[in-house]
Amino acid sequence: MKYFVVFLFALFSVTAIAQEKGYTKISGVVVNESNLLPKADVNVINLNTVKGTTTNGMGEFEIEAKVNDTLHFSYIGFQSIKIRVSSDWVKNKTGFKVKLTEKAFAIEEVFIPRYMLTGYLEVDTKLIALNEAHRYSISGLPYGYESGGNSSSQVKKVLGALSNPADALYNAFGKKGKEMRKLREFKKDETVRNVLASKYDRETVSALLGIDKKDIKDILKGCSYSDTFIETANDLQIMDAIKGCYEDYKLLKKNK
């Protein structure tokens, strides 16, 4: 009996804390706008809590949120959208329908340059452009690329940048605790990790950090990441690189 009372007390305490923070579980269904059929495996991320989920076979999802949180919906081949959680949605908790629109893809001519190879290894290796980027490690991933030099020190990398868009990163997030928390928390949720690891379009990174996609490239180039890495890395690697860049930049600011 004593343990049952303790269990009830703990349960009520957790519930009270959740209610105090204003978070509650809300649900909805995602459909294809063209035919109104449900969409399974759509990625749903709460950009405020950096937690996510996916829709089931009936297009249904459930996620914790509070009023004014922003939910990001994405699916390959469809236009990603962001939806603000309304008070009515939180009050009713269910019945919300999200419509995704298919992207229109235009087939463009692609030019693939050819190397005039001779068949002699010593000659051909000089004709083929080599990637001179120095490799560095990103936690949890096989490898990444770092441009120039042989130093694996992130601190030297930031110091060596002539123009440092990490300043822009600091200005954008330095006084915004919520945004910086996202850089620290994005790896803790399995759904968010899986979404980022499977995407290369920078849309989710842009949505999570609240910055324009073109700024992502500027920030990483300012931290001396190579074009090879910036162009080929998945979104999880990009987030990891931005996080590492910012953490090292904070260290530099602290030691000045």
N, C-alpha and C positions, 0 to 999 in steps of 0.2 A: 504494500500500500504506500509505504514511504517513497519507494522508487517511482511509483506511478504519479505521486504528487509532484516530485521533482521534475519528471518528464513533462507534465502539464505546465509547470511554471516555466520551464525552458522553452516550450512550444509557444506559450503566450508572449514570452519576452521577445522571441525572434519575430513573431507576427507584429508585435507593437513597434519594434525597430523598423521593420519593413514599411509599416503604415506611416510611421513618423517621417521616413524619407520620401514618402509619396509614391513608391514603386508598387506596381501591381501587374499581374499577368493579363495581357490583352491578347486577343486572337483575331484572325481574319483569314481571308482566302485570296490567293493570287490567280488571276485568269489571263488568258491570251485575249487581248482587246479585239482581235479580228473575228474570233469565233466564240469567245466567252467560255472556252474550255479551261479547266483547271490546269495550272502549271506545277509540276512536281520538281523538287530539287532547286527551287529558287532560293538564292542566298538572301537572308534578311539580317541586317546588322543594325543594332542601336548605336548610332554614332556617339551618343553621350556616355554610354556605359562601356562601349567597346566590347559588347557581347553579341553573339549572333545565333542564328538557327537556320534551318532549311524547311521548305514546305514538304508535306507528305504527298502521297499519291493522289490525294484529292485537292491538292493545292493549298491545304490548310497550314497555318503556322501559329505558334504561341510564343510570346516573348515578354520579358519584364520591361516595363516602361512607365514613365509618368508624363503628366501634361507638359507639352512643349518639347519633349524629346523628339529627335529626328531619326526616322528609320530609313535605311538605304536598301533598296531592292535591286538585285542584279542577277542576270542569267545570260549565258553566252548566246549571242545572236539577237538579243533584245536590248532596248534602250534602258539603261539604269535610271531609276527615279528615286527621289527623296520625298518623304511624306512626314509632315509634322503631326505629332500625336495630339489630338484634340481632347477637350474635357469630356465631350460626349462619348468619345471612344473609350476613355478610361472608365467613365460611369457605366456604360453598357457592357464593356469588356469584350464584346464579340460582334459579329455581323458586318465587319468592315471588309469591303471588296477592293482589291488593288488590281488595276489593269496594266499589263505590260505590252508595249508596242514593239513589233519586230523591226530590226534595223534594215535599211535599204542599202545594199552593198553594190558599188559600181566596180566592174572589172576594168582595171587600168593596165596599160602596157608596162611591163617590167623589163628593164635593161639589165642583163647580166654580163659584166665584162669578162673577157677571156684573157688568160695569160698565154703569151706566145712561147710555149715551152719547147725546149730543144731535145729533151730526152736525156740530157746529161745532168746528173744530180747536182754537181758543184755549180753549174751555171744556173739551173732552174731555181735553186734555193735563193739565189740573189735576185731573181726576177719576181718571185712571189712576195707580196707584202707580208711582213711578219707582225704579229701582235707583241709589242715590246712592253706591254703593261706588266708590272710586277704583281704577283698574286698575293692576296691576303685572305685571312679566314674570316667568315661570318658565322657566328654561333649557330649551330644546328644545321648548317648547310655545307655542301662539299667544298666550294671555293667561290671567290669573287675576283675582281680585278682592281688593281690600283695603278694609276698611271705614273710613269717616270720613277727614276731612282731605284735603289735597292732597299730602302728603309721600309719596314713594316709598321713603323710608329705612326699612329693616327695623329698624334700631337704634332710631329714634324710635318706631316702632310698638311694640316690646317695652317701651320705657321708659314709653310712654303707657298701658299696660294697668294698670287698677286692681288686678285680681287676676290674677296671672301664673302660669298652670298650666305655663309653661315651667319653673318650679321643680320641678314634678312630673316633667317630662321629664328635667331634670338629675339629680334624685334617683334616677330609674329607671335612667338610662343612664350617669351621670357616672362611676361607678366600675366600669362593666361595659364593658371594651374591646371585647368581641365584639359587643355590641348596637350600640355606636356605630359600629363598623366597617360594620355593615349599612346604616346611613344613608349612608355614603360609598361603599359598593360596589354598591348595588342597581341602579344604572344601567349597570354594566359588562357585565352578562349580558343578551343580547338576549331570551332567553326570559322572564326576570323582567320586563324592561321591557314586553314585549308583554302579559304577563299583567296587570300593573298598569294598563296603558293601556286594557285592554278591560273592566276591572271597576269597579264602583261600590258594592260592598257592604261594603268595608273589612275583609273577612275576611282577605285576604292580608296587608294592612298590619298588622292586629292580630297575625297569626301571625308575621310577620317580626320585629316589634318586641317581641312578648311582652307587649302591653298590651291592656286591654279596649277594645272598639270605642267605648264611650261616652266613654272618656278621650281618644280622638282628637279629638272635637269640642271638649272642654274645653280641650285644649292649643292648638288652632288659634284658638279664640275668645279665649283669653288672649293670643295673639300678634296680636290685632286683625284676623284674617281674617274676612271677612263671612259671614253666613249663606248668601248666594247661592253663594259659592265652596264653602263646606263641604258644602252640599247637592247641588251639581251637578258638582263636580270628579270626575274619575276617580281611581283609586287611585294612579296614577303622579304626578299633580299633587299629591295629598295627601302622598305620601312626599317629594316635592320641597319642599313647603311646610314640613313638619316638619323636614326637614334644614336648610333655610334659617333657620328659627326657632331651632333649637338652636345653629347656628354663630354666629348673631348674639348669642344669649344668652351663649355662651362668651366672646365678645368683650367684652360688658358686664362679666362677672365678672372678666375679666382686667384691665380698665381701672379697676376700682373701687379 
